[in-house]
Structures are given as C-alpha cells and as structure tokens.
Amino acid sequence: MEIAPGIVIDEKVRFGKPVIKGTRVPVDLILGKLAGGMTYEEVMVEYDLTKDDILAALRYASKHLADEEVRAVG
C-alpha cells in the first residue's frame, strides 16, 4: 500500500516498515546514511536508487516530523 508518493508499506517486506516503492530499502536506512555523511550519489549507487527515491524518503520523513506532537514533561 502506497502511504506517500514513492513510499509503500507491506507487512511481508521489512516487517511493514516504510520502504521506497519497488525496493526493499527502508526510509530510515536512507535517512541514517545521509545523516552519517553519505552523499545522495553514494546512497544512489549503494542501494540502486534514484534521486527522486531519496527525495521521496526525505519528504516522507519531513511530513512525519511536521505532524509529530512533542510535549514537555516535568
């Protein structure tokens, strides 16, 4: 099931984690690689992705964080 443009979930693929459509590459893996210093190009080569795939992962993460509610405790 497509949950965002270019992002799908399937309980039989990566335990239902959001992945890039048509792959088994999880969104969180892409984010982690970019946060760790890999370039778009390195991620694209390593995981056989397109720039649009990476941008889809970033858009999905951005939307998810924008909708997140954080409450201070204490």
LOKE-533346 format. One line per 5 residues: number of its first residue (from 1); their letters; for each residue x, y, z of C-alpha. Coordinates in Angstrom, 2 decimals, m for minus. Layout:
# residues N
NUM> a> X/Y/Z; ... .
# end
This chain:
# residues 74
1> meiap> 0.00/0.00/0.00; 1.38/3.40/m1.00; 1.31/5.67/2.06; 3.05/8.64/0.43; 4.35/9.35/m3.07 .
6> givid> 7.09/6.78/m3.68; 6.77/5.21/m0.21; 4.99/1.90/0.45; 4.37/m0.50/3.29; 3.79/m4.23/3.09 .
11> ekvrf> 3.79/m6.46/6.15; 5.74/m9.05/4.12; 8.53/m6.57/3.27; 10.87/m5.40/6.05; 8.20/m6.18/8.69 .
16> gkpvi> 5.90/m3.45/7.37; 8.40/m0.60/7.64; 8.07/2.21/5.07; 10.26/1.43/2.07; 10.98/3.01/m1.30 .
21> kgtrv> 8.39/1.80/m3.80; 9.66/m1.13/m5.87; 12.54/m1.86/m3.45; 13.21/m3.31/m0.04; 15.14/m0.20/1.05 .
26> pvdli> 13.66/1.32/4.23; 13.21/5.06/4.58; 15.05/5.08/7.91; 18.09/3.45/6.31; 18.32/6.21/3.71 .
31> lgkla> 17.96/8.91/6.36; 20.62/7.27/8.50; 23.08/7.02/5.63; 22.57/10.68/4.70; 22.86/11.74/8.36 .
36> ggmty> 26.05/9.69/8.60; 27.63/11.70/5.82; 26.94/9.73/2.65; 26.11/11.86/m0.38; 22.99/11.40/m2.48 .
41> eevmv> 25.18/9.87/m5.18; 26.77/7.37/m2.79; 23.36/6.28/m1.49; 22.04/6.03/m5.05; 24.91/3.74/m6.10 .
46> eydlt> 24.94/1.67/m2.88; 21.20/0.93/m2.94; 20.37/1.29/m6.65; 18.07/4.26/m6.06; 17.27/7.43/m7.96 .
51> kddil> 17.46/10.97/m6.67; 13.65/11.01/m6.72; 13.67/7.96/m4.39; 15.87/9.81/m1.90; 13.74/12.94/m2.13 .
56> aalry> 10.61/10.82/m1.52; 12.20/9.48/1.67; 13.09/13.00/2.81; 9.60/14.32/2.05; 8.03/11.42/3.95 .
61> askhl> 10.27/11.99/6.99; 9.68/15.74/6.90; 5.90/15.28/6.80; 6.05/12.75/9.62; 8.06/15.10/11.82 .
66> adeev> 5.86/18.08/10.99; 2.83/16.14/12.24; 4.57/14.96/15.42; 3.43/16.42/18.72; 6.07/16.84/21.42 .
71> ravg> 5.09/17.65/24.97; 7.47/18.76/27.69; 7.24/16.67/30.84; 8.44/17.84/34.19 .
# end
